[in-house]
Amino acid sequence: MIHFNRKYFGLAVLLFIIEVLIALFLHDRIIRPYFGDLLVVILIYSAVKSFLNISIWKASIFVLLFSFLIETLQYFHIVKVLGLQHSKIANIVIGSSFHWIDLVAYVVGIALVLLIEMKIAKVD
């Protein structure tokens, strides 16, 4: 089950760099909040597939549920509950505000993953 996949790892690193650049340099109302959320599920998916040899569907469902869990924890102000409200890193990584539209961005991101993975699977 544990298996290192260089391609997924490389994609995860690339997406992480893109996410950091978005967080540091973009302060708009579209790319950072929505495209960033869409990309983050692809990043997490790639990270999971980097180390675990599990099916596309299992990884996708896990990542989507994990993302929903984090967003739900944001609803309950988990950063503040944990006493990390003054930590910039905690606020960026965990997030500090709940938005319903983020759930939609996660679903779109996972749908994109599934679409690409299924297309690649048919080519191989």
One Martini backbone bead per residue (centre of mass of N, CA, C, O) as a GRO file, in nm:
protein
  124
    1MET     BB    1   0.057   0.064  -0.020
    2ILE     BB    2   0.332   0.172   0.009
    3HIS     BB    3   0.429   0.420  -0.242
    4PHE     BB    4   0.649   0.579  -0.448
    5ASN     BB    5   0.558   0.870  -0.655
    6ARG     BB    6   0.715   1.092  -0.853
    7LYS     BB    7   0.489   1.236  -1.013
    8TYR     BB    8   0.305   1.318  -0.777
    9PHE     BB    9   0.523   1.464  -0.618
   10GLY     BB   10   0.590   1.679  -0.829
   11LEU     BB   11   0.304   1.794  -0.837
   12ALA     BB   12   0.285   1.871  -0.539
   13VAL     BB   13   0.520   2.070  -0.539
   14LEU     BB   14   0.414   2.259  -0.759
   15LEU     BB   15   0.143   2.328  -0.615
   16PHE     BB   16   0.271   2.443  -0.361
   17ILE     BB   17   0.414   2.677  -0.496
   18ILE     BB   18   0.161   2.805  -0.613
   19GLU     BB   19   0.015   2.848  -0.342
   20VAL     BB   20   0.228   3.033  -0.218
   21LEU     BB   21   0.217   3.251  -0.437
   22ILE     BB   22  -0.077   3.318  -0.397
   23ALA     BB   23  -0.060   3.394  -0.093
   24LEU     BB   24   0.166   3.624  -0.131
   25PHE     BB   25   0.058   3.786  -0.422
   26LEU     BB   26  -0.257   3.731  -0.397
   27HIS     BB   27  -0.547   3.978  -0.345
   28ASP     BB   28  -0.811   3.871  -0.454
   29ARG     BB   29  -1.157   3.748  -0.550
   30ILE     BB   30  -1.070   3.467  -0.715
   31ILE     BB   31  -0.804   3.311  -0.717
   32ARG     BB   32  -0.743   3.270  -0.417
   33PRO     BB   33  -1.024   3.158  -0.310
   34TYR     BB   34  -1.095   2.949  -0.553
   35PHE     BB   35  -0.845   2.837  -0.702
   36GLY     BB   36  -0.698   2.758  -0.443
   37ASP     BB   37  -0.911   2.544  -0.354
   38LEU     BB   38  -0.894   2.370  -0.604
   39LEU     BB   39  -0.583   2.312  -0.582
   40VAL     BB   40  -0.563   2.185  -0.295
   41VAL     BB   41  -0.697   1.910  -0.366
   42ILE     BB   42  -0.483   1.834  -0.575
   43LEU     BB   43  -0.247   1.842  -0.382
   44ILE     BB   44  -0.347   1.630  -0.181
   45TYR     BB   45  -0.384   1.406  -0.382
   46SER     BB   46  -0.088   1.396  -0.475
   47ALA     BB   47   0.028   1.334  -0.195
   48VAL     BB   48  -0.119   1.069  -0.150
   49LYS     BB   49  -0.018   0.933  -0.427
   50SER     BB   50   0.290   0.946  -0.351
   51PHE     BB   51   0.249   0.712  -0.095
   52LEU     BB   52  -0.023   0.578  -0.208
   53ASN     BB   53  -0.163   0.268  -0.335
   54ILE     BB   54  -0.452   0.390  -0.449
   55SER     BB   55  -0.731   0.461  -0.564
   56ILE     BB   56  -0.880   0.716  -0.714
   57TRP     BB   57  -1.144   0.708  -0.549
   58LYS     BB   58  -1.031   0.689  -0.262
   59ALA     BB   59  -0.861   0.945  -0.274
   60SER     BB   60  -1.089   1.141  -0.349
   61ILE     BB   61  -1.275   1.093  -0.108
   62PHE     BB   62  -1.075   1.156   0.112
   63VAL     BB   63  -1.009   1.449   0.024
   64LEU     BB   64  -1.296   1.557   0.035
   65LEU     BB   65  -1.352   1.492   0.333
   66PHE     BB   66  -1.113   1.646   0.448
   67SER     BB   67  -1.197   1.924   0.336
   68PHE     BB   68  -1.469   1.933   0.480
   69LEU     BB   69  -1.355   1.916   0.764
   70ILE     BB   70  -1.188   2.175   0.760
   71GLU     BB   71  -1.427   2.362   0.696
   72THR     BB   72  -1.588   2.288   0.949
   73LEU     BB   73  -1.371   2.384   1.149
   74GLN     BB   74  -1.393   2.676   1.058
   75TYR     BB   75  -1.681   2.720   1.157
   76PHE     BB   76  -1.560   2.653   1.466
   77HIS     BB   77  -1.287   2.800   1.508
   78ILE     BB   78  -1.019   2.617   1.552
   79VAL     BB   79  -0.789   2.816   1.583
   80LYS     BB   80  -0.905   2.948   1.838
   81VAL     BB   81  -0.949   2.694   2.012
   82LEU     BB   82  -0.625   2.630   1.991
   83GLY     BB   83  -0.472   2.919   2.016
   84LEU     BB   84  -0.387   3.019   1.689
   85GLN     BB   85  -0.480   3.317   1.597
   86HIS     BB   86  -0.163   3.438   1.583
   87SER     BB   87  -0.105   3.233   1.356
   88LYS     BB   88  -0.029   3.253   1.032
   89ILE     BB   89   0.004   2.957   0.953
   90ALA     BB   90  -0.262   2.847   1.068
   91ASN     BB   91  -0.445   3.037   0.899
   92ILE     BB   92  -0.348   2.924   0.626
   93VAL     BB   93  -0.367   2.611   0.653
   94ILE     BB   94  -0.655   2.592   0.796
   95GLY     BB   95  -0.806   2.839   0.848
   96SER     BB   96  -1.069   3.104   0.947
   97SER     BB   97  -1.304   3.067   0.718
   98PHE     BB   98  -1.627   3.010   0.627
   99HIS     BB   99  -1.737   2.873   0.298
  100TRP     BB  100  -1.952   2.733   0.083
  101ILE     BB  101  -1.791   2.772  -0.187
  102ASP     BB  102  -1.552   2.587  -0.109
  103LEU     BB  103  -1.700   2.320  -0.151
  104VAL     BB  104  -1.727   2.359  -0.453
  105ALA     BB  105  -1.425   2.377  -0.518
  106TYR     BB  106  -1.360   2.090  -0.422
  107VAL     BB  107  -1.544   1.940  -0.619
  108VAL     BB  108  -1.418   2.050  -0.876
  109GLY     BB  109  -1.132   1.947  -0.821
  110ILE     BB  110  -1.208   1.642  -0.807
  111ALA     BB  111  -1.341   1.628  -1.083
  112LEU     BB  112  -1.083   1.697  -1.234
  113VAL     BB  113  -0.921   1.459  -1.139
  114LEU     BB  114  -1.108   1.238  -1.251
  115LEU     BB  115  -1.100   1.324  -1.544
  116ILE     BB  116  -0.793   1.297  -1.583
  117GLU     BB  117  -0.751   1.007  -1.478
  118MET     BB  118  -0.945   0.870  -1.680
  119LYS     BB  119  -0.800   0.964  -1.934
  120ILE     BB  120  -0.525   0.837  -1.867
  121ALA     BB  121  -0.625   0.542  -1.833
  122LYS     BB  122  -0.715   0.515  -2.139
  123VAL     BB  123  -0.431   0.566  -2.262
  124ASP     BB  124  -0.266   0.332  -2.100
   0.00000   0.00000   0.00000
